[in-house]
Amino acid sequence: MIGGDLTALRPTRNGLARQCLDWTERSHHLAGPLGVQLMRALCAAGWLRRSSSSRTIQVTPKGWAALKAQLDIDQNSAALIAPQM
């Protein structure tokens, strides 16, 4: 289970979640309170690590193992769907 308290989420004027186009990377991401809580939960679980010097995130070895177990996503399949810059 990924975690997060869905009952604590409060919608903004744009709702709980929406697709957002990142203007620098030109790729979509999950925005809104749900996206914020998901990011916090994944970082707290040790699946993702934020860079201290940029907006970059890194999937940790623990994260890859969990993503494979929970969602059947591995580094090879993620590379196929990730935007190529």
C-alpha positions as CSV (number, residue, x, y, z in Angstrom):
1,M,0.0,0.0,0.0
2,I,1.3,3.4,-0.9
3,G,-0.3,5.3,2.0
4,G,-1.7,8.7,2.5
5,D,-4.9,9.9,4.3
6,L,-7.5,10.5,1.6
7,T,-10.0,11.8,4.1
8,A,-7.6,14.7,4.9
9,L,-7.6,15.9,1.4
10,R,-9.5,19.2,0.7
11,P,-10.2,20.2,-2.8
12,T,-8.9,23.5,-4.1
13,R,-10.9,25.6,-6.6
14,N,-9.4,23.2,-9.3
15,G,-10.5,20.1,-7.4
16,L,-8.5,17.3,-5.8
17,A,-6.4,16.4,-8.8
18,R,-5.7,17.5,-12.3
19,Q,-3.3,17.0,-15.2
20,C,-0.7,19.7,-15.4
21,L,1.8,20.4,-18.1
22,D,5.2,21.2,-16.7
23,W,6.4,24.2,-18.8
24,T,10.1,23.4,-18.4
25,E,10.0,19.6,-19.1
26,R,7.0,19.7,-21.4
27,S,5.5,16.6,-19.8
28,H,2.4,16.1,-17.7
29,H,2.2,15.4,-14.0
30,L,-0.4,15.0,-11.3
31,A,-1.2,18.3,-9.7
32,G,-3.3,19.4,-6.8
33,P,-3.7,18.2,-3.2
34,L,-3.7,14.5,-4.3
35,G,-0.4,14.9,-6.2
36,V,1.1,16.7,-3.2
37,Q,0.1,14.0,-0.8
38,L,1.2,11.2,-3.1
39,M,4.6,12.8,-3.5
40,R,4.9,13.2,0.3
41,A,3.9,9.6,0.9
42,L,6.3,8.2,-1.7
43,C,9.2,10.3,-0.2
44,A,8.3,9.3,3.4
45,A,8.2,5.7,2.4
46,G,11.7,6.0,0.9
47,W,10.5,5.2,-2.7
48,L,11.5,8.6,-4.1
49,R,14.2,11.1,-3.2
50,R,14.1,14.8,-4.0
51,S,17.2,16.5,-5.2
52,S,18.5,19.3,-3.0
53,S,19.7,21.4,-6.0
54,S,16.9,21.0,-8.5
55,R,13.3,19.9,-9.0
56,T,14.5,16.4,-10.0
57,I,13.3,13.3,-8.1
58,Q,15.0,10.0,-8.1
59,V,13.4,6.6,-7.6
60,T,15.3,4.7,-5.0
61,P,16.2,1.0,-5.1
62,K,13.5,0.5,-2.4
63,G,11.1,2.4,-4.7
64,W,11.9,0.3,-7.7
65,A,11.2,-2.9,-5.7
66,A,8.0,-1.5,-4.4
67,L,6.8,-0.2,-7.8
68,K,7.5,-3.6,-9.2
69,A,5.6,-5.4,-6.4
70,Q,2.6,-2.9,-6.3
71,L,2.2,-1.8,-9.9
72,D,4.4,-4.1,-12.0
73,I,6.5,-1.1,-13.1
74,D,10.3,-1.6,-13.4
75,Q,13.1,0.6,-14.7
76,N,12.9,-0.8,-18.2
77,S,9.2,-0.3,-18.6
78,A,9.3,3.2,-17.0
79,A,12.0,4.2,-19.5
80,L,9.6,3.3,-22.3
81,I,6.9,5.7,-21.1
82,A,9.1,8.5,-19.8
83,P,9.5,11.5,-22.0
84,Q,12.8,11.7,-23.9
85,M,14.5,15.0,-23.6
